[in-house]
């Protein structure tokens, strides 16, 4: 017990003395000095160390770079039936005129029902191109329109097929967080795509949660959240929807 | 003697005291991204600090990943080299392909409390020996030449750690 207490105090002292020096070290490229004084059972030892200043040709030179989410083609490494998403934003506070300059974030799952994410202790690779798949951000044009190139989303347990959307004004203030649902029926894109094993969709519709049973969509009796989907499995599908915000 | 393959981890802290241009860009970009993304988890605008959001909305743990999208472009600019850490000749030498981004602290109304870390995980190195507080290492992938293998001396220092070890009997 006594031993562990000493160790605790020792560690605490090391932590307390080194942190301010580390902060200093981060400020500039100079010699970093770290001196730690440790007292253990009556003896005092002082260890000093310093590291060499980086001495190299200048560069690489940093440039301001937008978030990697800013892209129209959000497929990255994901495969599936081709899918174009057209979203138009209109402003309820301006006679339902098109809202230009709004930031639109969308995200949806891949054909197998998985989102890009990391959990627990996993790390990302610097294969930057694939990390944030099926997530994108665009700014609405003069017609209030944004377009994304993607793959037709699959589904996962207890949810109908859907696309998440977060709409911000041009200053980045959240205006609306919502989800877009899909038309259903035996000839619907959802039914045909999920039966398309040739395109890697393996789930079919067994166990699928339809909009009427979906916790998010079941109160949308007018279909205000449902996109219009046109196309075919071979040619790909396009979804169009108009959403109204108070901006 | 077993051959020891290690990975070094460098936890680079970026906050309001960071002075380098790259660090400042990362600070600005990650704060802007945080302000956007946190709104999803704070729809009732009840919380101001990242810690409060995390405490009350466990799903906000995902913000580490979501905000990391703001960093990827800057990581590309590093050209696979871990910044700041030099060998005893003063040269950057550690290569990385893996990293983990974390938000340490942030606050919707107080930019000054925004603090993030990028954990750089080096590619595998062979740890040959320890000389004082220096590790003698070489690239695990480098070819052994007739006159030996090219090595680097790197000093143990705060925020630099060995984060994986694989022993192989040779």
Interface residues (C-beta under 8 A of the other chain):
Chain A: X18 X21 X22 X23 X25 X26 X27 X28 X29 X32 X34 X49 X51 X52 X53 X54 X55 X56 X60 X61 X62 X63 X64 X65 X66 X67 X68 X69 X103 X105 X116 X117 X118 X119 X122 X123 X124 X125 X126 X127 X128 X131 X132 X135 X166 X168 X172 X173 X174 X177
Chain B: X13 X17 X18 X19 X20 X21 X22 X23 X25 X29 X32 X33 X35 X36 X39 X40 X43 X61 X62 X64 X65 X68 X69 X70 X72 X73 X74 X75 X76 X77 X78 X79 X80 X84 X86 X87 X88 X89 X90 X91 X92 X96 X97 X98 X99 X100 X101 X119 X121 X133 X155 X157 X158 X159
